[in-house]
Amino acid sequence: MLLAFTDESYSEDRFYQAAYIINENQLQEVESRMQEAKQYAMKFGVAHDTEFHGHRIMNHLDGWESLEGKLKAKLDIYKICLKMIAGIKGVVIIRGVDFKALQEKYSAPHPPEEVSNKYLLDAIDRYAESQAETIIIYSDEAPQQKRLGELFLEYKITSTGGTYPRYLKNIVRVEYIDSKTHVGIQIADLLAYLYRRMDDHFKDDAFEQARVRKLWQIIEPCIHPWYQPRIWP
């Protein structure tokens, strides 16, 4: 059995989702490695029960206040997290939507979170099939989760549609849970946030983009060659 943890990050122009996929027997290793990362963060005054969250770390919010004015510490903590994640040998899948391009291509486009979620589910299902495994998805709670849950059930009956429709037969279920309750979702958040910063936030700032790109290179080996990051349409 495989487990996938997903979360989202968005800007004014783009919506991104990340999935972090592991085998269920790797779950203890995930928790252990991220506990090591938490121990490192505690050296900077961060409480043990503080949630890993990309935006909060970089903006010293919600438990990360002790990092205010300490950019190097923020980057070092992020780097430690990424090294721990990369060491687990999970698989990372990134899917996203460009708002403007979507509106230009379609007269009445579906909401970006629905479009992104469909393609992410498709990729997760394909990956599980390639491993001859079934998979359970744990996603962070979100305002649109009821609608996304309905669409998931619809896809399993009528398919995802398009040129290469799938019935998501390898996905057992999708559960929406509070990110505080599982570090797997926190990992997905760190990945989605970092990719967004690299792909969209610093696209006009070569220096900052290079710095973020250097962080992303730590996790890049976890990107499966068949599932490179993709932005629609």
ABEGO torsion letter per residue (X at the ends): XBBBBBBBBBBAABBBBBBBBBBAAAAAAAAAAAAAAAAAAAAAGBBAABBBBAAAAAAGBGGAAAABGBAAAAAAAAAAAAAAAAAAGBBBBBBBBBAAAAAAABABBBBAAAAAAAAAAAAAAAAAAAAGBBBBBBBBBBAAAAAAAAAAAAAAAAEAEEABBBAGAABABBBBBBAAABAAAAAAAAAAAAAAAAAAAAAABAAAAAAAAAAAAAAAAABBAABBBBBOX
